[in-house]
Amino acid sequence: MKMKKLYVEEQKYHDLVTISILFLIGLLIFYAAYLNVSNAKGFQMYISGALIIAILAGIFWTVKKLTLKIQLGKKSAKIKISPLPWTSVKVEKSDIEKIEFFKLDELEISSGLLVNFGSSIKIYNFGDKSGVVIKMSDGSFILIFSDKLYNNKEEVKNKLKDHSWNMKIKEKVA
């Protein structure tokens, strides 16, 4: 059965710092591969070169295709990072205790606030500075960083209230 959607958003991965770091790592791997291939002899040269190029192409393809999909329906919310199949989370509205919109500044983001060492917090961050915190009734949290979702907060609040999402919905600017 398909979810009746109240709000849908898709955004591509756009965290420039991470993309830059991956690019530099890719250059270093490519340089190491060049040294390895130039010193190899015969068939080993072709195999190792092709393998390294395939791995780099796979990493860059995955980063290029990364898409955060947020769907708020009448009875549930679904968050997924495509094309990674293990990242999908579906939450029933009865399991949600509170929804809070937030906005962070650069200092808070660079302070290590987003470092997560536990399983009680799931963070979906594609490089934005604002979004939503969903507090679950079991005490766990889901953080969704989405400037678009934050900017459409009034529309989202109204749609959720119109469809009996009775949890606390509030705004916090950090």
C-alpha positions as CSV (number, residue, x, y, z in Angstrom):
1,M,0.0,0.0,0.0
2,K,1.4,3.4,-1.0
3,M,1.9,6.2,1.5
4,K,-0.4,9.2,1.0
5,K,2.1,12.0,0.9
6,L,1.6,15.4,2.6
7,Y,5.1,16.6,2.0
8,V,7.9,15.2,-0.3
9,E,11.4,16.5,-0.7
10,E,14.5,15.2,-2.5
11,Q,17.9,16.8,-2.3
12,K,21.3,15.8,-3.7
13,Y,24.4,15.6,-1.6
14,H,26.1,19.0,-1.5
15,D,28.5,19.1,1.4
16,L,31.4,20.7,-0.3
17,V,34.0,19.9,2.5
18,T,33.3,16.2,2.3
19,I,33.2,16.2,-1.5
20,S,36.6,18.0,-1.6
21,I,38.1,15.5,0.9
22,L,36.8,12.6,-1.2
23,F,38.3,14.3,-4.3
24,L,41.7,14.7,-2.7
25,I,41.6,11.1,-1.4
26,G,40.7,10.0,-5.0
27,L,43.7,12.0,-6.4
28,L,46.0,10.3,-3.9
29,I,44.7,6.9,-4.7
30,F,45.0,7.6,-8.4
31,Y,48.6,8.8,-7.9
32,A,49.4,5.6,-5.9
33,A,47.7,3.5,-8.6
34,Y,49.8,5.3,-11.2
35,L,53.0,4.5,-9.3
36,N,51.8,0.9,-8.8
37,V,50.9,0.4,-12.5
38,S,54.0,2.0,-13.8
39,N,56.2,-0.4,-11.7
40,A,54.1,-3.5,-12.5
41,K,54.8,-5.8,-15.4
42,G,52.5,-7.5,-17.9
43,F,49.0,-8.5,-17.0
44,Q,49.2,-7.4,-13.4
45,M,49.6,-3.8,-14.6
46,Y,46.3,-3.9,-16.5
47,I,44.4,-5.7,-13.7
48,S,45.5,-3.4,-10.9
49,G,44.9,-0.3,-13.0
50,A,41.4,-1.3,-14.1
51,L,40.5,-2.3,-10.5
52,I,41.6,1.0,-9.0
53,I,39.8,3.0,-11.7
54,A,36.6,0.9,-11.2
55,I,36.7,1.5,-7.4
56,L,37.3,5.3,-7.9
57,A,34.5,5.4,-10.5
58,G,32.2,3.6,-8.1
59,I,32.9,6.0,-5.2
60,F,32.3,9.1,-7.4
61,W,29.2,7.6,-8.9
62,T,27.7,6.8,-5.5
63,V,28.5,10.3,-4.2
64,K,27.0,11.8,-7.3
65,K,23.8,9.7,-7.0
66,L,23.3,10.2,-3.2
67,T,19.8,11.6,-2.7
68,L,18.0,12.3,0.6
69,K,14.3,11.6,0.3
70,I,11.9,12.8,2.9
71,Q,8.2,11.8,2.8
72,L,5.7,12.9,5.3
73,G,2.4,11.0,5.0
74,K,-0.9,11.0,6.7
75,K,0.1,8.1,9.1
76,S,3.9,7.9,8.8
77,A,7.2,9.6,7.8
78,K,9.9,8.0,5.7
79,I,13.5,9.0,5.3
80,K,15.9,7.4,2.9
81,I,19.2,7.9,1.3
82,S,19.3,6.6,-2.2
83,P,21.1,4.5,-3.6
84,L,22.1,3.0,-0.2
85,P,19.4,0.4,0.7
86,W,20.2,0.1,4.4
87,T,19.4,3.8,5.2
88,S,15.7,3.7,4.9
89,V,13.7,4.6,8.1
90,K,9.9,4.5,8.3
91,V,8.3,6.0,11.5
92,E,4.6,5.8,12.4
93,K,3.1,9.0,13.7
94,S,2.1,7.2,16.9
95,D,5.8,6.6,17.7
96,I,6.6,10.3,17.4
97,E,6.6,12.3,20.6
98,K,7.8,15.7,19.4
99,I,8.9,17.5,16.2
100,E,11.2,20.5,16.6
101,F,12.5,22.7,13.8
102,F,16.0,24.0,14.3
103,K,18.6,26.3,12.8
104,L,22.4,26.1,13.6
105,D,25.2,28.5,13.0
106,E,28.6,27.7,11.6
107,L,30.2,27.6,15.1
108,E,27.8,25.0,16.4
109,I,28.3,22.8,13.3
110,S,32.1,23.0,13.5
111,S,32.2,22.4,17.2
112,G,31.6,18.6,16.9
113,L,27.9,18.8,17.7
114,L,27.1,16.3,14.9
115,V,29.5,13.6,16.1
116,N,27.4,10.6,17.0
117,F,28.7,7.7,19.0
118,G,25.4,6.0,19.9
119,S,22.6,4.2,18.2
120,S,19.9,6.4,19.8
121,I,20.4,9.2,17.3
122,K,20.2,8.9,13.6
123,I,21.5,11.9,11.6
124,Y,20.7,12.6,8.0
125,N,22.9,15.5,6.9
126,F,23.5,16.5,3.3
127,G,25.3,19.8,4.1
128,D,22.5,22.0,5.3
129,K,22.4,24.0,8.5
130,S,18.8,23.7,9.6
131,G,16.1,21.1,9.7
132,V,14.0,19.0,12.0
133,V,14.6,16.9,15.1
134,I,12.1,14.1,15.6
135,K,11.9,12.8,19.2
136,M,10.6,9.3,19.4
137,S,8.5,7.9,22.2
138,D,11.3,5.4,23.1
139,G,13.7,8.3,23.7
140,S,15.6,8.0,20.4
141,F,16.1,10.9,18.0
142,I,16.2,11.4,14.2
143,L,17.9,14.6,13.0
144,I,17.1,15.6,9.4
145,F,19.2,18.5,8.1
146,S,17.2,20.2,5.3
147,D,17.1,23.9,4.7
148,K,14.2,23.4,2.3
149,L,12.2,21.5,5.0
150,Y,13.0,24.3,7.5
151,N,12.0,27.0,5.1
152,N,8.7,25.3,4.4
153,K,8.1,24.7,8.2
154,E,4.7,26.6,8.3
155,E,3.4,24.6,5.4
156,V,4.6,21.3,7.0
157,K,3.2,22.3,10.4
158,N,-0.2,23.1,8.9
159,K,-0.4,19.9,6.9
160,L,0.6,17.8,9.9
161,K,-1.9,19.5,12.2
162,D,-4.6,19.1,9.5
163,H,-4.0,15.4,9.5
164,S,-4.1,14.8,13.3
165,W,-0.4,14.7,14.0
166,N,-1.0,15.5,17.6
167,M,2.6,15.7,18.9
168,K,4.3,18.9,20.0
169,I,5.5,20.9,17.0
170,K,7.7,23.8,17.8
171,E,10.6,25.9,16.5
172,K,14.0,26.4,18.1
173,V,16.8,28.6,16.8
174,A,20.1,27.6,18.4
